[in-house]
Amino acid sequence: EEVFEGMNYTNHEIAQMFNKTFTDRMEFGSASRDMVIVRDIDIFSYCEHHLALMYDMKVTVAYIPKEKVIGLSKIARIADMVAKRLQLQERIGTDIADIMQEILESEDVAVVIEGTHSCMTARGIKKNAATTKTFTLRGQFQEDQSLQMRLLS
């Protein structure tokens, strides 16, 4: 049941829910332009192709604030909400990035996800050690190799 909660929400609606729910403390003013990184956010979801579990997923979210920052726990909540619908791993990254960009009003967002797909491990090819890593890079993260290196270190 829990997997299907929130399945009908768009990314914009999720961002609006966060803005409405956490109006007082969702975002904070910031003069800093230093990169913020939250690593190893555990999530799971179900693949929309096979209805198979995607598990041991670790999400890293990074952003460079313009004028706003958000509470670190809110980033993990966004990842959880996005995963609670039938998904593709690459779309989870895109959805998280879209929501972060809307809330922060910053283009400079990156999402890296590594996970295991039961469609690879339990059926078909049965490759137990196979993992999938996806990168969603926006703004400065697309072009600046030093930012990419710091993100991946």
N, C-alpha and C positions, 0 to 999 in steps of 0.2 A: 504494500500500500504506500509506504513512505516514498518509494521511488517515483510514484506518479504525482506526488504533491507538487504544485507549482508548474505543472506541465503546460498549462495554458497561458503562462505569463510570457510577455515579450521581454527582451533585455531592457527596453525603455521603461516598462512597467516595474521591473525589479529595481532599477535605479530610482524611480519615483517612490516606490515603497520605502527604500532605504532613506531617501531624503525626507519623507514624511515621518517615518517612524523615529528617526534619530535627528530630528531637526535641531535640537539644542546642541548635541555633542557629536554629530556625524562628521563634520568637517571643521577644520581649524585654520585660521590664517597662518601663513608661514612666509618668512622672508628667505628661507633656505632654498637653495637650488640643488642640495645634495640628494643623491639617489637614495631611495628607500627600498629595501628588499625584505620580503617575508618569504622564507624558504620552508620546504617540507610540510606543506599543508596537506594532510591526509584527506582524500576523498575517494568515493567509489561511484560508479554509475553503471548503466546498462546500455550496451551497444544497440543502436536502432536497427542495425542490419540483421543481427542474429538474436536479439534479446538476451545476449550473453553478458555476464558480469565483466566489468572492467575494474580491476582491483589493484591494491598496492600502489595506488596513484599518489604521486608526490607533486604538488604544485608549487612553483616559485613565481611570485608576482613582484615586479619592480616598477617603480615610477619615479619621475623627476617632477617635484611639485612646481607649479607656477605660483599660485597664490594660496592654494588649499592643500591640506593634508587630511587624511582620515585616520581614525583609530585603527590600530593594527588588527584588532579582532574583527573589524568590519570586513577586512580583506578576506579572512577565512570564511566569514559568513556568506560573502558573495560567491566564493568558490563552492561552498556547500549548496547554496540555492541553485546555482547553474547546473550542478550535477544531478539534481533531483528531477530529472526527466530523461526520456530516451535520448541518447546523445551520441556524438562522435567525439573522440578525444580532441581532434583539431578544432571542432566547434566549441568545445568547452573553453579552450584558450581564447578563441575569438570572442565568445560571449563575455568572459571575464574582462578582457581588454576593453570591449565596447562599454560595459558598465562602469569600469574604472575611469575611462575617458570622460564619460558623461558627468559623473559625480565630481571629478577633480578639475574638469575643464582644462585638461592637459592632454596633448597628443602623445606625450612621452611615456609610454606604458609597454611593458614586456611581460609575457607569461610563458613559462616553460613547464611542461608536464611530462612526467615519465610514469608509465604504468604498464600493467600486465593485462592482457585480454584473454578471457577464457575461451574465446573462439580460436585462439592460437594454441592454448595449452591443453584444453580438455576435449577438443573435437578436431576434426580435420587433420591438420599437419602435426599436431601434438608436440610442439616445441616448448618445453617447460621453462627454458631459460630466456626465451624471447621477451624483450620489452620494447615498448614503443615510446619514442621521445618526440614531442612536438614543440615548435617555437612559434610564438606570435609576437612579432616585433613591430612596434609603431613609433613614429616620430624619430627622435634622435637614436633610438635603439636600432633602427633599420640601417643607418649609415655609419654611426660612430663605432669603429672597431674596438676602441679602448673601453667604451661602455659595455659592449658585448663581452669582452674578456672579463671585466669586473662582474658582470652578471653570472657568467659561467664558472667563475673561480670558487 
